[in-house]
Amino acid sequence: MNANKLSTVVAASLLALAQMGAQAQTAAGASAATGSAFGSLTSQEVAFAAAGVAILASANSGNSGPFIANGNNTVAAAGSTSATTASTQATTANSSVSSAITALQAAAAAVGLTTSKSEYATALANANAAAAAAAAAATAAADAASDLAAASKVDIVGVVNGSRTICAAATYCTKAEILALSLKAAQTAVAAANAANYAIYATSILSQQILRLAPTASVSAATAFLTAASTAATAAQAAANDAITKYQATATTFGVTPTAITASTGTTGTTTVLSVTGTTGTK
């Protein structure tokens, strides 16, 4: 007997058990024979039988994939850890970038350089825009990592994380949902690392523009902040690439070909928004 037929038989048995058990406890005028056979069933046992039917139905559905046992997603959990590290380091880098921009504005003001100079105004606007985009990317990465962490231990956290519903069922996640969350965590981690590096790059351009327009400006404080930002961004990049590796391992474990994700490389970064899609699902 194949697995699907076995599941069908078991489901039918569970359903019958649940129905007869409920009737034995609640139906008025139940026969003595029925009461003898099922009267000892507790309401909790009946509920467990009904839950078994729901789980088997999900396991055999055509588009959701087998369910994942609560707290049994160690590979996905490892991916969420790497993605969390990436978002945390990206946030640290972004904080240093913001401090660098503030320091550069102060340095420019100290030598009388204002936004009336179009070159300075443009460089400042670009740096601020890059910093804002990096902050948004880090937030998205943190949310995605948190969602994956929650889904990997649904027996503790459940499937609603904050205000986001991350799995359709009330008490478990399917393999397809876990894989989609893993994909999103890896992709957003890479985007956060890339955006942090781009913000550093844009702020470095701002520093260079200030020195070109006002050679006596002191940018040492900003340089120190940018050095710290670069260190954090490098760590974010490494963690993001590890999140890709963990996503690929999760896909392999589930018997699915992983969606290709371009690793984060270089130091100039990008603000390109990655589409969180793929053959493994969208979340």
C-alpha positions in Angstrom: 0.0 0.0 0.0 1.5 3.4 -1.0 1.8 6.3 1.3 -1.1 8.2 -0.1 -3.5 5.2 0.3 -2.2 4.6 3.8 -2.8 8.2 4.7 -6.3 7.9 3.3 -7.1 4.8 5.3 -5.6 6.3 8.5 -7.5 9.5 7.9 -10.8 7.7 7.5 -10.1 5.7 10.6 -9.3 8.8 12.6 -12.4 10.5 11.3 -14.6 7.6 12.2 -13.0 7.4 15.6 -13.5 11.1 16.3 -17.1 10.9 15.1 -18.1 7.8 17.0 -16.3 9.0 20.1 -18.1 12.3 20.0 -21.4 10.6 19.5 -20.7 8.3 22.4 -20.2 11.2 24.7 -22.9 13.6 23.6 -25.6 11.8 21.7 -28.7 11.3 23.8 -29.8 7.7 24.2 -26.6 6.1 23.0 -26.8 2.3 23.0 -25.0 0.4 25.8 -22.8 -1.3 23.2 -21.6 2.0 21.8 -21.1 3.5 25.2 -19.1 0.5 26.2 -16.8 0.7 23.2 -16.3 4.5 23.1 -17.5 5.9 26.4 -14.0 5.9 27.9 -12.7 8.3 25.2 -12.0 11.8 26.6 -12.8 15.0 24.7 -9.1 15.6 24.3 -8.6 12.2 22.6 -11.4 13.0 20.2 -9.8 16.4 19.5 -6.5 14.7 18.8 -8.1 12.4 16.3 -9.7 15.3 14.5 -6.4 17.1 14.4 -4.8 14.1 12.9 -7.3 14.2 10.0 -6.4 17.9 9.4 -2.7 17.2 9.4 -3.0 14.3 7.0 -5.2 16.3 4.7 -2.5 19.0 4.6 0.2 16.5 4.0 -1.6 15.2 1.0 -2.7 18.5 -0.5 -1.5 19.2 -4.0 0.2 22.6 -3.4 1.3 22.9 0.2 3.7 20.0 0.6 4.1 17.8 3.7 3.8 19.5 7.0 6.8 20.2 9.2 6.8 18.8 12.8 6.9 21.5 15.4 10.4 22.6 16.4 12.0 20.2 13.9 13.5 22.7 11.4 17.1 22.9 12.5 18.5 23.7 9.1 16.0 26.5 8.5 16.7 27.8 12.1 20.4 28.0 11.3 19.6 30.1 8.2 17.6 32.5 10.3 20.6 32.9 12.6 22.8 33.9 9.7 20.2 36.2 8.3 19.7 37.8 11.7 23.4 38.4 12.0 23.5 40.0 8.5 20.6 42.4 9.4 22.2 43.3 12.7 25.6 44.0 11.2 24.0 46.0 8.4 22.1 48.1 11.0 25.4 48.7 12.8 27.0 49.8 9.6 24.1 52.1 8.8 24.3 53.7 12.1 28.0 54.5 11.5 27.1 55.9 8.1 24.5 58.2 9.5 27.1 59.5 12.0 29.6 60.0 9.2 27.1 62.0 7.2 26.3 64.2 10.2 30.1 64.7 10.8 30.6 65.6 7.2 27.8 68.2 7.2 29.4 69.7 10.3 32.8 69.8 8.7 31.4 71.4 5.6 29.6 74.1 7.7 32.8 74.8 9.6 34.5 76.0 6.4 31.5 77.8 5.0 30.5 75.2 2.5 26.7 75.1 2.0 24.3 73.3 -0.3 24.3 76.4 -2.6 27.2 74.5 -4.2 25.4 72.1 -6.4 28.2 69.5 -6.3 28.0 69.3 -2.5 24.2 69.4 -2.5 24.0 66.5 -4.9 26.6 64.4 -3.1 24.8 65.0 0.2 21.4 64.1 -1.2 22.8 60.9 -2.7 24.4 59.9 0.6 21.2 60.6 2.5 19.1 58.6 0.0 21.6 55.7 0.2 21.5 55.7 4.0 17.7 55.7 4.0 17.6 52.8 1.5 20.1 50.9 3.6 18.1 51.3 6.7 14.9 50.1 5.0 16.8 47.1 3.6 18.1 46.2 7.0 14.7 46.4 8.5 13.3 44.1 5.8 16.1 41.6 6.4 15.5 41.6 10.1 11.8 41.0 9.6 12.5 38.1 7.2 15.0 36.5 9.5 12.5 36.9 12.4 9.8 35.2 10.4 12.0 32.3 9.5 13.1 31.9 13.1 9.4 31.9 14.2 8.4 29.3 11.5 11.3 27.0 12.5 9.8 26.6 16.0 6.1 27.0 15.6 5.4 25.0 18.8 6.8 27.9 20.7 6.1 31.0 18.7 3.2 30.1 16.4 2.7 31.2 12.9 1.9 34.9 13.4 5.0 36.9 13.9 4.2 40.5 14.9 1.4 41.5 12.6 2.6 39.2 9.8 1.0 35.9 9.1 3.9 33.7 8.0 2.1 30.3 7.6 -1.4 29.6 6.5 -2.3 27.0 9.1 -2.9 27.7 12.7 -0.2 25.4 14.3 2.3 24.3 11.7 4.1 25.3 8.5 4.4 23.3 5.3 7.8 22.6 3.6 6.8 25.0 0.9 6.2 27.8 3.4 9.5 27.1 5.3 11.4 27.1 2.0 9.8 30.4 0.8 10.7 32.0 4.1 14.3 30.7 3.9 14.5 32.1 0.4 13.3 35.5 1.5 15.6 35.6 4.5 18.6 34.9 2.3 17.6 37.4 -0.4 16.8 40.2 2.0 20.1 39.6 3.9 22.1 40.0 0.7 20.1 43.1 -0.1 20.8 44.6 3.3 24.6 43.9 3.0 24.7 45.4 -0.5 22.7 48.5 0.5 25.0 49.1 3.5 28.0 48.9 1.3 26.4 51.3 -1.2 25.6 53.8 1.6 29.3 53.7 2.7 30.3 54.3 -0.9 28.0 57.2 -1.4 29.1 58.8 1.9 32.8 58.4 0.8 31.9 60.2 -2.4 30.4 63.0 -0.2 33.6 63.2 1.8 35.7 63.4 -1.3 33.5 66.2 -2.8 33.8 68.2 0.4 37.5 68.0 0.3 37.6 68.9 -3.4 35.5 72.0 -2.8 37.1 72.9 0.6 40.5 71.3 1.0 40.9 72.6 4.6 37.7 70.8 5.9 38.4 68.3 8.6 36.8 64.9 7.7 38.8 62.7 10.2 35.7 62.0 12.4 33.7 60.9 9.4 36.5 58.7 8.2 36.6 56.9 11.5 32.8 56.3 11.3 33.2 55.0 7.7 35.9 52.6 8.8 33.7 51.2 11.5 30.8 51.0 9.0 33.0 49.1 6.6 33.9 46.5 9.2 30.3 45.9 10.1 29.3 45.8 6.4 32.0 43.1 5.8 30.5 41.0 8.6 27.0 41.6 7.2 28.2 40.4 3.8 29.7 37.2 5.2 26.6 36.4 7.2 24.3 37.1 4.2 26.3 34.7 2.0 26.1 32.1 4.8 22.3 32.6 4.8 22.4 31.7 1.1 24.3 28.5 1.9 21.8 27.6 4.6 18.9 28.2 2.3 20.5 25.9 -0.3 20.9 23.3 2.4 17.3 23.6 3.4 16.2 23.2 -0.2 18.4 20.1 -0.6 17.0 18.6 2.6 13.5 19.1 1.3 14.4 17.6 -2.1 14.0 20.8 -4.0 16.3 22.6 -6.4 17.2 25.9 -4.8 16.6 29.2 -6.5 19.8 30.9 -7.5 20.8 33.9 -5.4 23.8 36.1 -6.3 26.2 36.4 -3.4 27.1 39.8 -2.0 30.6 40.8 -3.2 32.7 44.0 -3.4 32.6 47.2 -1.4 30.6 49.6 -3.5 27.3 47.7 -3.0 24.0 48.4 -4.7 20.5 49.6 -3.8 18.8 47.2 -6.3 15.8 45.7 -4.7 15.8 41.9 -5.1 12.5 40.2 -6.1 11.7 37.6 -3.4 10.4 34.9 -5.8 11.5 31.5 -7.1 10.3 28.0 -7.9 10.3 27.3 -4.2 7.5 29.8 -3.5 6.9 33.4 -2.6 6.2 34.6 0.9 
